[in-house]
Amino acid sequence: MCSSDFYSFFEHTADIGVEVKGKTLEEAIERVLLAFYDLNVSLDNVEERMERVIKGEGETLQDSLVYLLEEALFLFDTEGFIGKHVDVKVEENIIKATVRGEPFNPQRHEPRFEIKAITYHQMVIKETDEGFLIRVVFDV
């Protein structure tokens, strides 16, 4: 499995559990999105050639995060879009992310996992003494 300095794995039987920490809620969400992209394709050779804006809006912050990640998955599945840099704004239960990256190119990008869905299973969004902790399970 791959690893990074901005996310870690937690044990899950069949899928991939990812944990991120951020000083702010926005930073933690940015790191979850980057983890999502990095699990799909190694970010080492991804360039910031284009920009996409995605949004998640739900009844709860968890709903909004799932919807945001589903939007990222939709863009990856339909356009091959891979994010390299993310800026997030959160207002109540609305998460808006500006993502810079490029379309997948099999000659330059190393595929990793095929994420099929975002799950609510074991999802955590909580404030800690150091900032925020988010845990998400990706169905592969």
Residue pairs with C-beta under 8 A, 6 or more apart in sequence:
1 9
1 16
2 38
2 39
2 42
2 112
3 9
4 34
4 35
4 38
6 20
6 31
6 34
6 35
7 18
7 19
7 20
7 31
7 32
7 34
7 35
7 38
8 18
8 19
8 20
9 16
9 17
9 18
9 19
10 17
10 18
10 19
10 122
10 135
11 17
12 122
12 137
14 140
15 119
15 121
15 137
15 138
15 139
15 140
16 39
16 113
16 115
16 137
16 138
16 140
17 122
17 135
17 136
17 137
17 138
18 32
18 35
18 36
18 39
18 135
18 136
18 137
18 138
19 133
19 134
19 135
20 28
20 31
20 32
20 35
20 133
20 134
21 28
21 31
21 128
21 130
21 131
21 132
21 133
21 134
22 28
22 29
22 30
22 31
22 131
22 132
22 134
23 130
23 131
23 132
24 131
24 132
25 90
25 125
25 127
25 132
26 88
26 89
26 90
27 88
27 131
27 132
28 125
28 131
28 132
28 133
28 134
29 65
29 68
29 88
29 90
29 95
29 97
29 134
30 86
30 87
30 88
30 97
31 134
32 65
32 69
32 134
32 136
33 68
33 69
33 72
33 83
33 86
33 88
33 97
33 99
34 43
34 83
34 86
35 136
36 69
36 72
36 73
36 115
36 138
37 43
37 46
37 72
37 76
37 82
37 83
37 84
37 101
38 112
39 112
39 113
39 115
39 138
40 76
40 82
40 111
40 112
40 113
40 114
40 115
41 82
41 104
41 109
41 110
41 111
41 112
42 109
42 110
42 112
43 82
43 84
44 110
45 108
45 109
45 110
46 82
46 83
46 84
46 101
46 102
46 109
47 84
47 101
47 102
48 84
48 85
48 100
48 101
48 102
49 100
49 101
49 102
50 81
50 100
50 101
50 102
50 103
51 98
51 99
51 100
52 75
52 81
52 83
52 98
52 99
52 101
53 96
53 97
53 98
53 99
54 68
54 71
54 72
54 75
54 96
54 97
54 99
55 67
55 68
55 71
55 94
55 95
55 96
55 97
56 63
56 64
56 65
56 66
56 67
56 68
56 69
56 70
56 71
56 94
56 95
57 64
57 67
57 93
57 94
57 95
58 64
58 66
58 67
58 93
59 93
60 93
61 90
61 93
61 95
61 125
62 120
62 123
62 125
63 93
64 93
64 94
64 95
65 95
65 123
65 125
65 134
65 136
66 118
66 120
66 123
68 95
68 97
69 118
69 136
70 117
70 118
72 83
72 97
72 99
73 115
73 117
73 118
75 81
76 82
76 104
76 115
79 103
80 103
80 104
81 99
81 101
81 102
81 103
81 104
82 101
82 102
82 103
82 104
82 109
83 99
83 100
83 101
84 100
84 101
84 102
85 99
85 100
85 101
86 97
86 98
86 99
86 100
87 97
87 98
88 95
88 96
88 97
88 98
89 95
89 96
89 97
90 96
104 111
113 138
113 140
114 140
115 138
115 139
115 140
116 139
116 140
117 138
117 139
118 136
118 138
118 139
119 136
119 137
119 138
119 139
121 137
122 135
122 137
123 135
123 136
123 137
124 133
124 134
124 135
125 132
125 133
125 134
126 132
126 133
